[in-house]
Amino acid sequence: MTDKARVRSEATRLLRFFEDHGASVVEADILQPAETLLDLYGEDIRARAFVTHDPDFGEAMLRPDFTVPVVQMHMAGGAEPARYAYMGEVFRAQAETAHRSSEYFQVGYEVFDRAAPIEADAEVFALLLDVLAPLNLRAATGDMGLLLAAVRGLRTTDRRKAALLRHIWRPRRFRALLDRFAGRAPLPEGREALLNMADPMAAGGTHIGLRARAEIAERVEALREDAAANPISAQEVDLLDDLFGLRETTENVLSHLRDIAVDMPAIAQAVDRLEIRAEALARRGVDVATLDFEGSYGRTSMEYYDGFVFGFYAENRPDLPPVATGGRYDALTRVLGNQNGEGREIPAVGGVIRPELTLHLMGEVMR
């Protein structure tokens, strides 16, 4: 789309903007240990990353994003509070969208702040809104914390809730599980016959494979427990559907969410946070009366977002990816902060911009 020298120059301009607002500039290695990313995302990460192997380094991936290495750097001994900015290339496999580049620049801004996390949400969003203002982009927001709280509050087994939480970032898989747990869809083919066997292992023949018999027996018992559990109520499914389907302005969505919270009290605290965040955004000059809120926004993004999420889009160019995205990822700091058994964590939020897209769109604006 644009030559690398111009993209690097634009990235440097954006980096300086964040540096001027108090960020410390940091760098991250292009080659990242695969083990950390696989632990976080499982084998699914291989489908969207470039994997290689080094005799000394072991299995590695070309940097798919900056957030993980920046969090690791901070958790290893960063000051608090902290603000970081960075720029460089990231590498993402594009099997389903071959027309999009698999190698592109990102410029990012990350805030680690234990004392005022909601203010940090507003700070990051407002800064990106400010620097992107000449492009007249549409901003979309959401809150994964609302969705996670709703699932955790379901009146069903812990095992079912864990399965739904694991797949909340995969909407089709989540829907299939929810329909099954609600009794709206049958068990997968062959599973009912398996559960009706007195001893499924007795007719199994020679044992092959990596799973031990005890593991298989435990899994069968878990499936039986799930089959015996009461279905998730139609009311709760409808409330989830209502929540996921929300598309309103931030100002208007709050009254709708209060209504949902009457029947789904588990989301009440998340709704309170959204209201406080809206006030913090307004104090920074964001027009929350026109700011879009989407209940399902963020569900197809990287899985570390667990709170406020946002993106900026060129409405007249639906063929382009988001110009900028970001969100809160408190749980990621907990996971990476515990790698050495220290159990450290800190609220964190950040956002990234694609400078080749800002260049391209600026050219269109100036025509």
Secondary structure, 3 states (H helix, E strand, C coil): CCCHHHHHHHHHHHHHHHHHCCCEECCCCCEEEHHHHHHHHHHHHHHHCCEEEECCCEEEEECCCCHHHHHHHHHCCCCCCEEEEEEEEEECCCCCCCCCCCEEEEEEEEEECCCCHHHHHHHHHHHHHHHCHHHCCEEEEEEHHHHHHHHHCCCCCHHHHHHHHHCCCCHHHHHHHHHHHCCCCCCCCCHHHHHHCCCCCCCCCCCCCCCCHHHHHHHHHHHHHHHHCCCCCHHHHHHHHHHHCCEEEHHHHHHHHHHHHHHCHHHHHHHHHHHHHHHHHHHCCCCCCCCEEECCCCCCCCCCCCCEEEEEECCCCCCCCCCEEEEECHHHHHHHHCCCCCCCCCCEEEEEECHHHHHHHHHHHCC
